[in-house]
Amino acid sequence: FSINQEKGPRTFRLCGQNYHQIGSLLPPERSTPKFAQLYIYDTGNEVTNRIKAISRGQDINKLHAEIVSDMKQMLDDINVLAKTFRMVRDRFQENIDSNVKLRLIGKRGTDGRRYNLPTIPEVAALVVGDFE
């Protein structure tokens, strides 16, 4: 069992398999969303939130909002994982008090050092929660 000590999402190895913890889909109160939270939380201000998340305290005016917006749109149109996170967002917006969890499930190859979820519509995702 080992945990990376670098910045970024937690990644760990358990019984020789690599795992990644997504973490909360909502940021702590008064915090800027980051990582997966950018697909779920405050999507009306998503471009601004994305720029803040990557600016690292630098002048955010140097980043072009139009380019960030175009890249976001490209991911939404093409990337299956982005679409999965948007589906969770839609479920959450239907019932903000719901307890929603997302678990991405992918097929592991024989090389334990390499683990890529498919980039075509073969991603399995479990969205756990009360969707009545």
VEXPAMAR-48487 format. One record per residue (C-alpha): residue in one letter; chain; x, z, y. Coordinates in pm, 1 decimal. Example, Ala and Ser with C-alpha at 12.3 -4.5 7.8 and 13.67 -1.06 7.14 Angstrom:
2
(node a; A; (1230.0; 780.0; -450.0));
(node s; A; (1367.0; 714.0; -106.0));
//
This chain:
132
(node f; A; (0.0; 0.0; 0.0));
(node s; A; (149.6; -98.6; 333.4));
(node i; A; (15.7; -150.7; 684.2));
(node n; A; (173.9; -378.9; 941.0));
(node q; A; (314.0; -202.7; 1246.2));
(node e; A; (275.5; -501.3; 1479.1));
(node k; A; (17.4; -554.4; 1751.4));
(node g; A; (-301.4; -724.7; 1643.4));
(node p; A; (-561.8; -672.6; 1373.8));
(node r; A; (-480.0; -434.5; 1090.0));
(node t; A; (-350.5; -606.7; 780.2));
(node f; A; (-263.9; -420.9; 464.4));
(node r; A; (-163.5; -482.7; 105.4));
(node l; A; (-339.2; -304.5; -178.0));
(node c; A; (-246.9; -367.6; -542.3));
(node g; A; (-49.2; -675.2; -440.1));
(node q; A; (-339.1; -837.6; -249.0));
(node n; A; (-345.7; -888.4; 129.4));
(node y; A; (-646.2; -758.1; 320.0));
(node h; A; (-751.7; -770.5; 684.3));
(node q; A; (-983.7; -522.5; 851.2));
(node i; A; (-1211.5; -687.8; 1106.1));
(node g; A; (-1308.7; -360.0; 1271.8));
(node s; A; (-1609.2; -295.0; 1492.3));
(node l; A; (-1803.9; -596.6; 1614.7));
(node l; A; (-1875.4; -408.0; 1937.6));
(node p; A; (-1607.8; -275.5; 2175.0));
(node p; A; (-1594.8; 89.5; 2280.7));
(node e; A; (-1792.5; 163.0; 2596.2));
(node r; A; (-1628.8; 20.1; 2914.2));
(node s; A; (-1367.2; -169.7; 2711.0));
(node t; A; (-1296.8; -540.8; 2719.6));
(node p; A; (-1400.2; -712.2; 2395.4));
(node k; A; (-1121.3; -859.3; 2182.7));
(node f; A; (-1067.9; -1039.2; 1851.9));
(node a; A; (-1396.7; -1086.5; 1662.1));
(node q; A; (-1588.5; -897.5; 1933.6));
(node l; A; (-1553.4; -1202.0; 2160.2));
(node y; A; (-1797.3; -1394.2; 1937.5));
(node i; A; (-2059.1; -1118.7; 1935.3));
(node y; A; (-2053.0; -907.7; 2251.4));
(node d; A; (-2149.3; -1019.3; 2604.2));
(node t; A; (-2136.8; -1388.1; 2517.3));
(node g; A; (-2286.4; -1474.1; 2856.2));
(node n; A; (-1944.1; -1383.6; 3000.6));
(node e; A; (-1743.8; -1496.7; 2699.8));
(node v; A; (-1502.4; -1727.2; 2882.3));
(node t; A; (-1412.5; -1452.7; 3131.5));
(node n; A; (-1382.7; -1199.5; 2848.9));
(node r; A; (-1152.5; -1434.1; 2654.5));
(node i; A; (-931.0; -1485.5; 2958.6));
(node k; A; (-910.1; -1108.5; 3016.7));
(node a; A; (-827.1; -1051.7; 2649.2));
(node i; A; (-526.7; -1285.5; 2658.6));
(node s; A; (-405.0; -1222.0; 3013.3));
(node r; A; (-218.2; -899.1; 2921.1));
(node g; A; (-235.4; -774.8; 3278.0));
(node q; A; (-112.2; -1102.4; 3427.7));
(node d; A; (-289.7; -1305.3; 3694.5));
(node i; A; (-601.0; -1438.3; 3521.4));
(node n; A; (-639.4; -1708.7; 3786.2));
(node k; A; (-350.4; -1896.6; 3622.8));
(node l; A; (-565.7; -1956.8; 3315.5));
(node h; A; (-807.4; -2244.9; 3348.5));
(node a; A; (-1160.5; -2135.9; 3263.1));
(node e; A; (-1262.3; -2495.4; 3190.0));
(node i; A; (-994.3; -2530.4; 2921.1));
(node v; A; (-1090.8; -2196.0; 2764.9));
(node s; A; (-1457.0; -2301.7; 2771.8));
(node d; A; (-1378.4; -2636.7; 2607.7));
(node m; A; (-1174.7; -2465.3; 2335.3));
(node k; A; (-1457.2; -2217.1; 2273.7));
(node q; A; (-1705.3; -2502.6; 2244.4));
(node m; A; (-1475.6; -2689.2; 2005.2));
(node l; A; (-1452.2; -2382.3; 1779.8));
(node d; A; (-1830.0; -2336.5; 1790.7));
(node d; A; (-1885.0; -2700.3; 1694.1));
(node i; A; (-1624.2; -2729.6; 1418.3));
(node n; A; (-1508.4; -2394.3; 1281.5));
(node v; A; (-1718.4; -2244.4; 1001.8));
(node l; A; (-1592.8; -1892.6; 1074.4));
(node a; A; (-1690.3; -1919.5; 1442.2));
(node k; A; (-2036.8; -2029.3; 1331.7));
(node t; A; (-2057.2; -1728.3; 1098.7));
(node f; A; (-1974.4; -1488.3; 1382.7));
(node r; A; (-2235.5; -1660.3; 1602.9));
(node m; A; (-2492.9; -1606.8; 1327.0));
(node v; A; (-2413.9; -1233.8; 1333.4));
(node r; A; (-2449.6; -1237.9; 1713.5));
(node d; A; (-2794.1; -1397.4; 1683.2));
(node r; A; (-2904.0; -1136.5; 1427.8));
(node f; A; (-2774.2; -857.0; 1649.4));
(node q; A; (-2955.3; -995.8; 1954.7));
(node e; A; (-3280.7; -1004.0; 1758.0));
(node n; A; (-3252.8; -628.6; 1697.8));
(node i; A; (-2984.5; -454.4; 1904.8));
(node d; A; (-3038.9; -125.0; 1718.1));
(node s; A; (-2964.8; -280.4; 1379.2));
(node n; A; (-2659.5; -179.7; 1179.2));
(node v; A; (-2493.4; -515.6; 1110.1));
(node k; A; (-2177.0; -560.6; 904.7));
(node l; A; (-1992.3; -884.5; 833.0));
(node r; A; (-1779.7; -932.5; 524.5));
(node l; A; (-1596.3; -1262.8; 479.6));
(node i; A; (-1537.2; -1361.1; 120.2));
(node g; A; (-1289.1; -1630.7; 26.6));
(node k; A; (-1125.8; -1759.0; -288.6));
(node r; A; (-771.1; -1632.4; -332.4));
(node g; A; (-498.6; -1861.7; -456.4));
(node t; A; (-215.3; -1775.7; -688.1));
(node d; A; (28.2; -1711.2; -402.5));
(node g; A; (-49.9; -1357.7; -276.6));
(node r; A; (147.2; -1417.7; 43.3));
(node r; A; (-88.7; -1693.8; 151.9));
(node y; A; (-459.7; -1641.7; 202.4));
(node n; A; (-665.5; -1887.2; 401.9));
(node l; A; (-1041.4; -1894.0; 415.0));
(node p; A; (-1179.0; -2246.0; 371.8));
(node t; A; (-1231.6; -2449.7; 688.0));
(node i; A; (-1527.9; -2639.7; 543.9));
(node p; A; (-1879.8; -2505.1; 477.2));
(node e; A; (-1774.4; -2314.5; 164.6));
(node v; A; (-1731.1; -1976.7; 332.2));
(node a; A; (-1934.6; -1695.8; 186.1));
(node a; A; (-2029.3; -1418.5; 423.6));
(node l; A; (-2234.0; -1107.4; 366.6));
(node v; A; (-2421.7; -984.0; 669.3));
(node v; A; (-2536.2; -633.7; 582.3));
(node g; A; (-2817.5; -476.4; 775.3));
(node d; A; (-3192.3; -440.0; 815.9));
(node f; A; (-3335.2; -781.3; 908.8));
(node e; A; (-3707.3; -715.4; 877.7));
//
